Amino acid sequence: MRALSVFVAVLLLVSSVAAGMGPVGATADVRSPSPSTVSEPAPTTEPLAGSIDPGTEPASTHGENLTFRVLSTPPGVEPRLGSHRRGVNLGTSLGLAVGDSDATLRTETAVQRVEAAETNAERQRRILAAINEVEQDEVSLDSRQTAAMNAHASGELTDRELLDELVRIAALAREYDQRLDALSELAEETDGFSTPDRVSTLQIQLQVYEGPVRRIALETVRGDRTGTEIHVQSSRDALVLATIVDGQYVRESFRRDRWDRGGDDIESETAINATIASYPETTDLREPNALGAGAIQRITVDHDFGTLRTFVSGGTERVFLEHQRMALSTFPDAESVSTAEDGFNVTVNRTYPGGPVTVTVLDAATGDPLEGITVTKSAGGTPSETIGSTDEDGVVRTLSPAEPYRITVVDEPRVAVIDDIAPLGTPRVTDDVADENETDEGG
């Protein structure tokens, strides 16, 4: 009866997606830790812990040396770059719901199988078998994610197809994590048995397949957010996703070439030191916190300007996964170009490829911000596309192309143009800078 009731509930949820009703299935949110650990991202409608109100100045700007280094595709490798405007997609959402439903039923089946064991020894054996199954599922997720990244890098997948696959993977990872929670509870309820240590390691490992940009992509495709521009950058075994939401720049980067899946266990102090060395300016703002087990340590830095989260691999002792949120109101890694034309004063804060670009439009005569002015962007000879209209502060934001681009401000019959805006260099993590310098010297 229990399995039947769950199956009926799942069918009702899937039907609600087809009818355009609320979201279905597991989300791609990063898993919340126990109360003794650093705060995880808040629910999807709230800003990340450690972030600031976009309209609020932080207590300190930390002088003029502040920069937010980022993990990116490997230096010396030409990445494939794209920009996809994510919107509601019923077909993708329905496919996600079906996949979530299958995973949920598998979890329920695993729980029922353990509860039906007739002896304590058999109960323990079934718990261990279910954990082994999740370990095998994680290996499958790694294969799927690697295949998707590499297919995009080689041009075999579009930006949308890549994002759809990544969101599906993230949703499954979330469900596997919840299954491990259920199995841990069953283990603690079993006489003479406790949760195996490898469960903690596996749960940290599953977070590799989740991320803040994937969560936003999931919310958008299900209709919980308006259309969102997402920067996509890939090369072999590497991926960068970035977007702008709620006054913040949100970024996730993955480098499988830095992840030793068979590596030795790594101590939290070693992982913290690796993060400090890679992001010296950011870690100077706030002391990092560690949470991890086995061959992966997760390091979090909640600072006045946002949040940095890194995953450090045993074996390589390098950051291989990065999640960042940065407040746009104080974003430091930008340089401005301006023009005064046709009654407009226009300023563009340019930044690195995939970084946040802020366009500000003021009245040339009064200096007042102009609201409701259309702003377009064009790069590489492509047709101009509207990036939005200025808000009450005269501001609109977009993501930087990788090549010189043009910003046009239009309020018929008035027009102002800033052409040939060159993106800045990416502020890479320090060991990538060292690798790049070695490559240059070798060449």
C-alpha positions as semicolon CSV with decimal commas, in nm:
position;residue;x (nm);y (nm);z (nm)
1;M;0,000;0,000;0,000
2;R;0,280;0,239;0,083
3;A;0,449;0,194;-0,255
4;L;0,116;0,234;-0,434
5;S;0,034;0,558;-0,252
6;V;0,376;0,701;-0,337
7;F;0,336;0,603;-0,702
8;V;-0,006;0,772;-0,722
9;A;0,137;1,087;-0,562
10;V;0,418;1,091;-0,816
11;L;0,175;1,058;-1,105
12;L;-0,023;1,351;-0,972
13;L;0,293;1,559;-0,953
14;V;0,387;1,473;-1,310
15;S;0,038;1,568;-1,423
16;S;0,070;1,904;-1,250
17;V;0,377;1,983;-1,463
18;A;0,191;1,896;-1,782
19;A;-0,085;2,132;-1,674
20;G;0,159;2,416;-1,607
21;M;0,125;2,395;-1,229
22;G;0,405;2,406;-0,971
23;P;0,751;2,246;-0,979
24;V;0,790;1,873;-0,956
25;G;1,047;1,639;-0,813
26;A;1,382;1,692;-0,650
27;T;1,547;2,029;-0,692
28;A;1,913;2,095;-0,763
29;D;1,968;2,294;-0,442
30;V;2,293;2,234;-0,259
31;R;2,224;2,004;0,037
32;S;2,183;2,170;0,375
33;P;2,436;2,058;0,636
34;S;2,388;1,991;1,002
35;P;2,351;2,298;1,230
36;S;2,718;2,272;1,332
37;T;2,842;2,346;0,979
38;V;2,857;2,667;0,779
39;S;2,530;2,784;0,623
40;E;2,434;2,644;0,285
41;P;2,238;2,835;0,022
42;A;1,900;2,938;0,154
43;P;1,577;2,828;-0,019
44;T;1,554;2,927;-0,381
45;T;1,362;3,248;-0,314
46;E;1,620;3,383;-0,069
47;P;1,974;3,516;-0,120
48;L;2,270;3,298;-0,030
49;A;2,397;3,312;0,326
50;G;2,676;3,565;0,350
51;S;2,545;3,776;0,063
52;I;2,447;4,139;0,101
53;D;2,150;4,344;-0,003
54;P;2,239;4,478;-0,350
55;G;2,148;4,828;-0,230
56;T;2,361;4,813;0,082
57;E;2,726;4,908;0,094
58;P;2,942;4,666;0,292
59;A;3,125;4,781;0,599
60;S;3,458;4,776;0,416
61;T;3,568;4,770;0,054
62;H;3,904;4,629;0,160
63;G;4,106;4,893;-0,019
64;E;4,176;4,887;-0,391
65;N;4,341;4,543;-0,400
66;L;4,019;4,343;-0,383
67;T;3,961;4,098;-0,663
68;F;3,750;3,787;-0,693
69;R;3,961;3,519;-0,859
70;V;3,773;3,249;-1,044
71;L;3,831;2,894;-1,155
72;S;3,801;2,876;-1,532
73;T;3,875;2,648;-1,825
74;P;4,246;2,554;-1,844
75;P;4,492;2,822;-1,957
76;G;4,627;2,775;-2,305
77;V;4,316;2,588;-2,419
78;E;4,066;2,750;-2,655
79;P;3,724;2,701;-2,493
80;R;3,387;2,692;-2,659
81;L;3,176;2,982;-2,536
82;G;2,807;3,052;-2,564
83;S;2,521;3,239;-2,406
84;H;2,179;3,081;-2,369
85;R;1,867;3,263;-2,258
86;R;1,691;3,012;-2,040
87;G;1,311;3,012;-2,039
88;V;1,014;2,794;-1,948
89;N;1,017;2,463;-2,135
90;L;0,733;2,221;-2,072
91;G;0,902;1,930;-2,248
92;T;1,223;1,962;-2,046
93;S;1,028;2,010;-1,723
94;L;0,815;1,703;-1,789
95;G;1,125;1,498;-1,865
96;L;1,278;1,610;-1,538
97;A;0,963;1,514;-1,351
98;V;0,965;1,164;-1,497
99;G;1,332;1,117;-1,409
100;D;1,272;1,246;-1,056
101;S;0,977;1,012;-1,019
102;D;1,184;0,708;-1,119
103;A;1,457;0,799;-0,870
104;T;1,203;0,863;-0,593
105;L;1,043;0,523;-0,649
106;R;1,384;0,358;-0,636
107;T;1,448;0,525;-0,301
108;E;1,113;0,411;-0,166
109;T;1,182;0,058;-0,289
110;A;1,522;0,055;-0,118
111;V;1,370;0,171;0,211
112;Q;1,090;-0,085;0,197
113;R;1,336;-0,362;0,117
114;V;1,542;-0,280;0,428
115;E;1,234;-0,256;0,648
116;A;1,112;-0,594;0,523
117;A;1,429;-0,777;0,632
118;E;1,346;-1,061;0,872
119;T;1,676;-1,063;1,062
120;N;1,914;-0,797;1,185
121;A;2,196;-0,942;0,977
122;E;1,982;-0,933;0,662
123;R;1,880;-0,573;0,739
124;Q;2,246;-0,471;0,760
125;R;2,325;-0,652;0,437
126;R;2,043;-0,475;0,253
127;I;2,150;-0,132;0,382
128;L;2,504;-0,194;0,258
129;A;2,372;-0,316;-0,078
130;A;2,163;0,001;-0,118
131;I;2,465;0,217;-0,037
132;N;2,670;0,024;-0,294
133;E;2,401;0,097;-0,551
134;V;2,426;0,472;-0,485
135;E;2,804;0,449;-0,524
136;Q;2,752;0,291;-0,865
137;D;2,496;0,560;-0,951
138;E;2,752;0,829;-0,864
139;V;3,001;0,673;-1,106
140;S;2,730;0,689;-1,373
141;L;2,668;1,059;-1,297
142;D;3,038;1,130;-1,339
143;S;3,039;0,954;-1,676
144;R;2,728;1,142;-1,790
145;Q;2,860;1,480;-1,681
146;T;3,200;1,424;-1,842
147;A;3,039;1,307;-2,166
148;A;2,810;1,612;-2,173
149;M;3,092;1,860;-2,111
150;N;3,313;1,707;-2,377
151;A;3,028;1,682;-2,628
152;H;2,956;2,052;-2,581
153;A;3,324;2,141;-2,611
154;S;3,343;1,954;-2,943
155;G;3,025;2,116;-3,077
156;E;2,809;1,804;-3,055
157;L;2,572;1,956;-2,795
158;T;2,409;2,298;-2,800
159;D;2,412;2,524;-2,495
160;R;2,051;2,433;-2,422
161;E;2,113;2,058;-2,458
162;L;2,410;2,079;-2,222
163;L;2,212;2,272;-1,960
164;D;1,921;2,027;-1,984
165;E;2,155;1,734;-1,920
166;L;2,333;1,909;-1,632
167;V;2,002;1,990;-1,465
168;R;1,887;1,628;-1,501
169;I;2,213;1,511;-1,344
170;A;2,180;1,758;-1,058
171;A;1,825;1,647;-0,984
172;L;1,935;1,283;-0,969
173;A;2,228;1,370;-0,742
174;R;1,988;1,540;-0,505
175;E;1,765;1,232;-0,495
176;Y;2,062;1,001;-0,432
177;D;2,167;1,228;-0,147
178;Q;1,820;1,205;0,006
179;R;1,834;0,825;-0,033
180;L;2,158;0,819;0,163
181;D;1,992;1,027;0,436
182;A;1,713;0,768;0,457
183;L;1,961;0,479;0,464
184;S;2,161;0,652;0,737
185;E;1,848;0,677;0,951
186;L;1,778;0,307;0,896
187;A;2,138;0,224;0,988
188;E;2,116;0,417;1,314
189;E;1,794;0,230;1,398
190;T;1,962;-0,108;1,342
191;D;2,103;-0,285;1,648
192;G;2,482;-0,314;1,649
193;F;2,514;-0,113;1,327
194;S;2,589;0,247;1,237
195;T;2,620;0,450;0,919
196;P;2,936;0,354;0,729
197;D;3,200;0,629;0,707
198;R;3,191;0,614;0,328
199;V;2,839;0,761;0,328
200;S;2,972;1,103;0,435
201;T;3,232;1,091;0,160
202;L;2,969;0,992;-0,095
203;Q;2,733;1,271;0,007
204;I;3,007;1,533;-0,038
205;Q;3,091;1,372;-0,373
206;L;2,730;1,401;-0,490
207;Q;2,748;1,778;-0,441
208;V;2,991;1,785;-0,735
209;Y;2,687;1,747;-0,961
210;E;2,488;2,031;-0,806
211;G;2,547;2,403;-0,826
212;P;2,382;2,745;-0,796
213;V;2,357;2,812;-1,170
214;R;2,203;2,470;-1,236
215;R;1,951;2,543;-0,964
216;I;1,859;2,872;-1,132
217;A;1,833;2,695;-1,469
218;L;1,597;2,441;-1,312
219;E;1,380;2,713;-1,157
220;T;1,362;2,893;-1,490
221;V;1,266;2,592;-1,701
222;R;0,991;2,509;-1,450
223;G;0,855;2,864;-1,464
224;D;0,962;2,968;-1,114
225;R;1,185;3,243;-1,258
226;T;1,167;3,469;-1,560
227;G;1,399;3,410;-1,854
228;T;1,763;3,413;-1,750
229;E;2,079;3,458;-1,957
230;I;2,336;3,188;-1,879
231;H;2,698;3,199;-1,991
232;V;2,832;2,858;-2,097
233;Q;3,202;2,786;-2,139
234;S;3,356;2,446;-2,194
235;S;3,671;2,265;-2,293
236;R;3,767;1,903;-2,251
237;D;3,693;1,801;-1,890
238;A;3,611;2,161;-1,791
239;L;3,296;2,368;-1,755
240;V;3,194;2,720;-1,649
241;L;2,836;2,841;-1,599
242;A;2,745;3,195;-1,495
243;T;2,437;3,414;-1,465
244;I;2,300;3,728;-1,298
245;V;2,007;3,708;-1,056
246;D;1,876;3,912;-0,763
247;G;2,156;4,168;-0,773
248;Q;2,426;3,899;-0,768
249;Y;2,670;3,742;-1,011
250;V;2,645;3,364;-0,975
251;R;2,913;3,132;-1,109
252;E;3,006;2,765;-1,095
253;S;3,319;2,612;-1,247
254;F;3,430;2,250;-1,269
255;R;3,771;2,113;-1,365
256;R;3,776;1,736;-1,382
257;D;4,145;1,744;-1,473
258;R;4,208;1,866;-1,115
259;W;3,999;1,592;-0,951
260;D;4,172;1,268;-0,855
261;R;3,876;1,036;-0,802
262;G;4,103;0,768;-0,658
263;G;4,308;1,009;-0,451
264;D;4,407;0,973;-0,088
265;D;4,209;1,132;0,194
266;I;4,276;1,502;0,245
267;E;4,284;1,688;0,575
268;S;4,070;1,999;0,620
269;E;4,376;2,212;0,699
270;T;4,540;2,109;0,372
271;A;4,225;2,195;0,178
272;I;4,190;2,531;0,352
273;N;4,551;2,615;0,270
274;A;4,494;2,519;-0,094
275;T;4,194;2,752;-0,109
276;I;4,382;3,037;0,058
277;A;4,667;2,997;-0,190
278;S;4,428;2,994;-0,487
279;Y;4,207;3,284;-0,374
280;P;4,431;3,505;-0,157
281;E;4,223;3,824;-0,184
282;T;3,890;3,654;-0,111
283;T;4,016;3,442;0,178
284;D;4,176;3,753;0,328
285;L;3,822;3,885;0,379
286;R;3,701;3,606;0,606
287;E;3,836;3,287;0,762
288;P;3,739;2,976;0,561
289;N;3,531;2,692;0,705
290;A;3,577;2,327;0,612
291;L;3,332;2,041;0,577
292;G;3,437;1,717;0,418
293;A;3,527;1,354;0,444
294;G;3,766;1,124;0,268
295;A;3,916;1,245;-0,058
296;I;3,711;1,566;-0,089
297;Q;3,697;1,871;0,138
298;R;3,446;2,150;0,087
299;I;3,568;2,495;0,192
300;T;3,334;2,793;0,239
301;V;3,417;3,162;0,274
302;D;3,115;3,380;0,362
303;H;3,233;3,739;0,322
304;D;3,078;4,085;0,298
305;F;3,053;4,071;-0,080
306;G;2,907;3,721;-0,123
307;T;3,016;3,361;-0,087
308;L;3,301;3,148;-0,219
309;R;3,273;2,771;-0,197
310;T;3,549;2,541;-0,318
311;F;3,589;2,164;-0,338
312;V;3,947;2,041;-0,297
313;S;4,063;1,699;-0,415
314;G;4,286;1,457;-0,231
315;G;4,569;1,344;-0,455
316;T;4,596;1,673;-0,645
317;E;4,538;1,899;-0,341
318;R;4,386;2,150;-0,582
319;V;4,050;2,320;-0,612
320;F;3,850;2,134;-0,876
321;L;3,502;2,281;-0,822
322;E;3,398;2,636;-0,741
323;H;3,066;2,801;-0,655
324;Q;3,059;3,180;-0,617
325;R;2,805;3,452;-0,553
326;M;2,921;3,813;-0,570
327;A;2,728;4,132;-0,502
328;L;2,703;4,341;-0,820
329;S;2,679;4,669;-0,632
330;T;3,042;4,634;-0,523
331;F;3,183;4,405;-0,792
332;P;3,552;4,504;-0,819
333;D;3,676;4,324;-1,130
334;A;3,558;4,583;-1,383
335;E;3,688;4,883;-1,578
336;S;3,459;5,145;-1,726
337;V;3,427;5,302;-2,067
338;S;3,192;5,595;-2,129
339;T;3,036;5,816;-2,391
340;A;2,825;6,132;-2,396
341;E;2,600;6,125;-2,699
342;D;2,255;6,249;-2,806
343;G;2,158;6,358;-2,454
344;F;2,286;6,041;-2,285
345;N;2,578;5,980;-2,055
346;V;2,648;5,606;-2,088
347;T;2,897;5,408;-1,882
348;V;2,979;5,041;-1,936
349;N;3,166;4,855;-1,662
350;R;3,341;4,592;-1,871
351;T;3,477;4,272;-1,720
352;Y;3,613;3,929;-1,820
353;P;3,433;3,682;-2,054
354;G;3,124;3,553;-1,877
355;G;3,155;3,819;-1,607
356;P;2,887;4,075;-1,518
357;V;2,865;4,392;-1,730
358;T;2,682;4,692;-1,581
359;V;2,545;4,959;-1,817
360;T;2,441;5,290;-1,658
361;V;2,243;5,554;-1,851
362;L;2,213;5,910;-1,718
363;D;2,058;6,228;-1,854
364;A;2,344;6,431;-1,999
365;A;2,191;6,761;-1,889
366;T;2,083;6,679;-1,532
367;G;2,290;6,372;-1,442
368;D;1,973;6,195;-1,332
369;P;1,932;5,822;-1,401
370;L;1,704;5,740;-1,693
371;E;1,456;5,458;-1,639
372;G;1,299;5,245;-1,913
373;I;1,570;5,301;-2,175
374;T;1,629;5,007;-2,409
375;V;1,986;4,870;-2,421
376;T;2,115;4,623;-2,680
377;K;2,435;4,419;-2,718
378;S;2,614;4,285;-3,024
379;A;2,936;4,084;-3,043
380;G;3,140;3,939;-3,327
381;G;2,923;4,090;-3,599
382;T;2,605;3,921;-3,473
383;P;2,276;4,113;-3,481
384;S;2,203;4,329;-3,178
385;E;1,988;4,169;-2,910
386;T;1,800;4,353;-2,640
387;I;1,946;4,287;-2,298
388;G;1,676;4,480;-2,114
389;S;1,559;4,822;-2,006
390;T;1,722;5,041;-1,745
391;D;1,579;5,037;-1,392
392;E;1,511;5,336;-1,166
393;D;1,887;5,377;-1,116
394;G;1,943;5,389;-1,491
395;V;2,110;5,045;-1,477
396;V;2,080;4,726;-1,680
397;R;2,313;4,425;-1,660
398;T;2,431;4,152;-1,892
399;L;2,715;3,899;-1,925
400;S;3,034;3,985;-2,109
401;P;3,106;3,820;-2,443
402;A;3,454;3,680;-2,504
403;E;3,519;3,911;-2,798
404;P;3,486;4,287;-2,853
405;Y;3,125;4,397;-2,842
406;R;2,896;4,696;-2,890
407;I;2,646;4,847;-2,647
408;T;2,367;5,061;-2,793
409;V;2,128;5,279;-2,592
410;V;1,803;5,357;-2,772
411;D;1,522;5,600;-2,695
412;E;1,388;5,696;-3,037
413;P;1,498;5,910;-3,200
414;R;1,799;5,934;-2,967
415;V;2,077;5,675;-2,989
416;A;2,413;5,637;-2,813
417;V;2,671;5,374;-2,902
418;I;2,990;5,245;-2,742
419;D;3,166;5,020;-2,991
420;D;3,461;4,782;-2,976
421;I;3,441;4,720;-2,601
422;A;3,716;4,472;-2,520
423;P;3,663;4,222;-2,236
424;L;3,922;4,210;-1,958
425;G;4,147;3,917;-1,880
426;T;4,001;3,655;-1,647
427;P;4,134;3,686;-1,287
428;R;4,237;3,321;-1,265
429;V;4,315;3,130;-0,948
430;T;4,683;3,159;-0,866
431;D;4,793;2,808;-0,964
432;D;4,630;2,853;-1,304
433;V;4,826;3,177;-1,342
434;A;5,143;2,988;-1,256
435;D;5,056;2,716;-1,509
436;E;4,991;2,982;-1,773
437;N;5,324;3,151;-1,706
438;E;5,507;2,818;-1,733
439;T;5,335;2,752;-2,066
440;D;5,434;3,096;-2,195
441;E;5,794;3,050;-2,088
442;G;5,807;2,703;-2,241
443;G;5,667;2,839;-2,567
